[in-house]
Amino acid sequence: MSGGPRVRLVGLGAALAGATRENATTAAELGVTPDWIEARTGIQRRRVLAPGETLLDLACAAAAEALGPTPPDLVIAATITAPEATPALASRVQQRLGLAGPAFDVSAACAGFVYGLATARAHLLAGDATRVLVVGADALSGRVDAADRDTAILFGDAAGAAVLALGEGPGPVVEAVVLGGDARHADILGLGAHVYMEGRQVYRLAARYLEEAVRQVCARAGWAPESVALLVPHQANRRLLEAVARRLELPFERVVCDIEDVGNTSAASVPVALAHARAAGRLAGGQRVVLVGLGAGLVHAALALTWGGTD
């Protein structure tokens, strides 16, 4: 993105659920071994809501970490597991944190956080807001069929948040955004009474669309895909992330993968992984960073950042 106002990421936060569910527990319920789960997913354990803990608790903790002294004038929450159909989770975050202004939720499953960032960017560039809080939060561990090997092994609970602002100053710059979807495959992944997924078909299509989204957002940013220093995908499973890296010809060391200790946390997985990468010192000024996710629909989204300090 050259010329004109620049959208920057000026705050980042994450919150993991307070309890841990090890593979051994899940494996015993499914009649498999812990190694069977890890070999297929890369997951060793997942974080799940502790007794008395709520998704709103996590969303507010992540938001509070991301917020600075200047309050946002718009709040967006990306979630498919809000505790109420309405009011929006975004409104509940506002209520608890003492914020004001417009608020709404977006539903794009594991691509939800990147969709939320894209929506925030659009409102900033349109002049509707100057500072937007975007929260990605999901608690899917309680929405799986405990007997379904495709889904029971995957999901954890967490929240992540970021603040986007318009103007000059410190913070990573949003260079480009790509949104996409293929509703012909909308029936292979979803959430009804439980999460349902046609695993092999989702894997095949996710590898294709995640690769395409990364290549498209790099083209919009004027980057070569091989120049990406860090790829931050939603944490679907490690095998899929390895496949996407191979398709992009990126060394896997450039892919953020924290799924072994967290699980797939849907809309929270991208901001949580980004926050973990920052905490581990993997982000440096001038680096090219791509966030990417794919969710039910099949919708997908990618966002390109030139990294800079957020503190």
C-alpha positions in Angstrom: 0.0 0.0 0.0 1.6 3.3 -1.1 0.4 6.8 -0.5 -2.7 7.9 1.4 -3.5 7.1 5.0 -1.8 4.0 6.5 -3.5 1.5 8.8 -1.3 0.3 11.6 -1.5 -2.5 14.2 -0.9 -0.7 17.5 -1.9 -3.2 20.1 -1.9 -7.0 20.6 -3.1 -9.3 23.3 -3.9 -13.0 24.0 -5.6 -15.1 26.7 -5.6 -18.9 26.9 -8.2 -20.8 28.8 -7.2 -21.8 32.3 -7.4 -25.6 32.1 -5.4 -28.1 30.1 -6.7 -31.2 28.4 -3.9 -33.7 27.6 -4.0 -36.1 24.7 -4.2 -39.0 27.1 -7.6 -37.9 28.3 -9.0 -37.4 24.8 -7.4 -40.6 23.5 -8.9 -42.7 26.3 -12.4 -41.5 25.4 -11.9 -42.2 21.7 -10.1 -45.6 22.0 -6.9 -44.4 20.4 -3.4 -43.5 21.7 -2.0 -40.1 22.5 0.6 -40.7 19.8 -2.2 -41.3 17.2 -3.6 -37.8 18.0 -0.2 -36.1 17.8 0.8 -37.8 14.6 -2.4 -36.6 12.8 -2.6 -33.1 14.3 0.6 -32.0 16.0 -1.4 -31.4 19.2 -0.1 -32.7 22.5 -2.6 -30.8 24.7 -5.2 -28.1 24.3 -6.4 -25.3 26.6 -10.0 -25.5 27.7 -12.2 -23.3 29.8 -11.7 -23.9 33.6 -14.8 -24.3 35.9 -16.4 -21.0 36.2 -14.4 -19.4 33.4 -16.2 -18.0 30.3 -15.4 -17.0 26.8 -16.2 -13.4 27.8 -13.5 -13.6 30.5 -10.9 -14.6 27.8 -12.1 -12.0 25.3 -11.9 -9.2 27.9 -8.5 -10.3 29.1 -7.1 -10.3 25.5 -8.7 -7.0 24.7 -7.4 -5.3 27.9 -3.9 -6.4 27.0 -4.2 -5.0 23.5 -5.8 -1.7 24.4 -3.7 1.3 25.2 -4.7 4.6 26.9 -6.8 5.7 23.9 -10.2 3.9 23.7 -11.4 2.5 20.4 -14.3 4.0 18.6 -15.4 0.7 17.2 -15.3 -2.9 18.6 -15.5 -6.0 16.4 -15.5 -9.5 17.7 -14.9 -12.6 15.5 -16.5 -15.6 17.0 -18.8 -18.6 16.3 -19.3 -19.5 19.9 -20.7 -16.3 21.5 -22.7 -17.2 24.6 -25.7 -15.3 23.4 -27.2 -14.8 20.0 -27.6 -11.2 21.0 -26.2 -8.9 22.4 -23.0 -9.4 20.4 -19.9 -10.6 22.2 -18.4 -7.3 21.1 -21.0 -5.4 23.0 -20.4 -7.5 26.1 -16.7 -6.8 25.8 -17.5 -3.1 25.7 -19.8 -3.4 28.7 -17.3 -5.0 30.9 -14.4 -2.8 29.9 -16.3 0.4 30.0 -16.1 1.2 26.3 -18.6 3.0 24.1 -19.5 3.2 20.4 -20.6 0.8 17.7 -19.9 -2.9 18.2 -20.8 -6.0 16.2 -19.7 -9.6 15.7 -18.4 -11.3 12.5 -18.9 -15.0 11.8 -16.2 -16.6 9.6 -15.0 -19.4 11.9 -11.2 -19.9 11.8 -10.8 -17.0 9.2 -12.8 -14.8 11.5 -10.0 -12.7 13.0 -8.5 -11.9 9.6 -12.0 -11.0 8.4 -12.4 -8.8 11.5 -9.1 -7.0 10.7 -10.2 -6.5 7.1 -13.5 -5.1 8.2 -11.7 -2.8 10.7 -9.3 -1.6 8.0 -12.3 -0.8 5.7 -14.0 1.3 8.3 -10.8 3.1 9.1 -10.1 4.0 5.5 -13.7 5.0 5.0 -13.4 7.5 7.8 -15.9 5.8 10.1 -13.4 5.3 12.9 -9.9 6.2 13.9 -9.1 3.3 16.2 -10.7 -0.2 16.2 -10.5 -3.1 18.6 -10.7 -6.5 17.0 -11.2 -9.6 19.2 -11.0 -13.2 18.0 -12.5 -15.6 20.6 -13.9 -19.1 20.5 -14.6 -21.9 22.9 -15.2 -25.0 20.8 -13.9 -27.6 23.2 -17.4 -28.0 24.6 -19.1 -28.0 21.1 -17.5 -31.2 19.8 -19.0 -34.7 19.6 -16.7 -36.6 22.1 -17.0 -39.7 19.9 -16.0 -38.0 16.6 -12.4 -38.6 15.9 -12.3 -35.9 13.2 -13.1 -33.1 15.6 -12.8 -34.2 19.3 -9.0 -34.2 19.0 -8.7 -30.7 17.7 -10.3 -27.8 19.5 -9.3 -25.6 22.4 -10.5 -22.3 23.9 -8.8 -18.9 23.7 -9.0 -15.3 22.7 -6.7 -12.8 21.0 -7.1 -9.2 20.2 -5.5 -6.4 18.2 -6.0 -2.7 17.8 -5.8 -1.0 14.4 -5.4 2.7 14.0 -5.2 5.2 11.2 -2.3 7.5 10.8 1.4 7.8 11.1 3.4 6.5 14.1 4.8 3.2 15.4 3.3 -0.1 14.7 3.2 -2.7 11.8 1.6 -1.4 8.6 -1.2 -3.2 7.0 -0.1 -3.4 3.3 -2.9 -5.5 1.7 -5.9 -7.7 2.4 -7.5 -10.5 0.4 -10.9 -12.1 1.2 -12.3 -15.1 -0.6 -14.8 -18.0 -0.3 -16.1 -21.0 -2.2 -19.7 -21.8 -1.0 -19.9 -24.9 -3.2 -18.1 -26.6 -0.2 -20.1 -24.9 2.5 -21.5 -28.3 3.7 -18.2 -30.0 4.6 -17.4 -28.0 7.7 -19.7 -26.3 10.2 -21.2 -25.9 13.6 -24.7 -27.2 14.5 -25.4 -29.1 17.7 -21.7 -30.1 17.3 -18.8 -29.3 15.1 -18.9 -31.4 11.9 -16.2 -31.8 9.4 -15.4 -34.0 6.4 -11.7 -34.2 7.3 -10.0 -35.4 4.1 -11.9 -33.0 1.9 -11.4 -30.0 4.2 -7.6 -30.8 4.4 -7.3 -30.9 0.6 -9.2 -27.7 0.0 -7.7 -25.9 2.9 -4.2 -26.5 1.6 -5.2 -25.1 -1.8 -7.0 -22.1 -0.6 -4.5 -21.1 2.1 -1.8 -21.2 -0.4 -3.8 -19.2 -2.9 -4.7 -16.6 -0.3 -1.1 -16.1 0.7 0.0 -15.7 -3.0 -2.8 -13.3 -3.7 -2.1 -11.0 -0.7 1.6 -11.0 -1.5 0.8 -10.0 -5.1 -1.4 -7.1 -3.8 1.4 -6.0 -1.5 3.9 -6.2 -4.3 5.9 -9.0 -2.5 7.3 -12.3 -3.7 5.9 -15.1 -1.5 9.4 -16.3 -0.7 10.2 -12.9 0.8 7.7 -13.5 3.7 9.7 -13.7 6.9 6.9 -15.1 9.0 3.6 -16.8 8.1 1.0 -16.8 10.8 -1.8 -19.2 9.8 -4.8 -20.3 11.8 -3.8 -23.4 13.7 -5.8 -26.1 11.9 -3.3 -28.9 12.4 0.4 -29.2 12.0 0.3 -31.5 9.0 -1.8 -29.0 7.1 0.5 -26.1 8.0 3.5 -28.2 6.8 1.7 -28.9 3.5 1.0 -25.2 2.9 4.6 -24.3 3.6 5.7 -26.9 1.1 3.3 -25.5 -1.5 4.6 -22.0 -0.9 8.3 -23.2 -0.9 8.7 -21.6 2.5 10.9 -23.3 5.2 8.7 -24.4 8.0 10.9 -22.3 10.4 9.1 -19.3 9.0 5.7 -20.6 9.9 4.3 -19.9 13.4 2.9 -23.1 14.9 1.8 -23.3 18.5 -0.8 -25.9 18.1 1.0 -28.5 20.2 0.2 -26.7 23.5 -3.0 -24.8 22.5 -5.0 -26.8 20.0 -7.1 -25.3 17.2 -8.8 -22.2 18.8 -10.7 -21.1 15.7 -11.0 -17.3 15.5 -8.5 -16.9 18.3 -5.8 -18.9 16.7 -4.2 -16.3 14.5 -3.9 -13.5 17.1 -2.8 -16.0 19.8 -0.1 -17.3 17.4 1.0 -13.8 16.5 1.2 -12.8 20.2 3.2 -15.9 20.9 5.6 -15.1 18.0 6.1 -11.6 19.4 6.8 -12.9 22.9 9.3 -15.4 21.5 11.2 -12.6 19.7 10.4 -13.9 16.3 9.2 -10.5 14.9 11.6 -7.7 14.0 11.3 -4.3 12.3 10.9 -4.5 8.5 9.9 -8.1 8.3 7.1 -9.1 5.9 4.4 -11.0 7.8 1.3 -12.7 6.5 -1.8 -13.7 8.5 -4.0 -16.3 6.9 -7.0 -18.4 7.9 -9.7 -20.6 6.4 -13.1 -21.3 7.9 -16.5 -22.8 7.3 -18.1 -21.5 4.2 -15.4 -22.2 2.8 -14.2 -18.7 3.5 -10.6 -17.6 3.6 -8.6 -14.5 4.2 -5.1 -13.1 4.3 -3.5 -9.9 5.5 0.0 -8.6 4.8 1.9 -6.6 7.4 5.3 -4.9 7.3 6.3 -5.3 10.9 7.3 -2.6 13.4 7.1 -2.1 17.1 3.7 -2.2 18.8 4.7 -0.9 22.2 
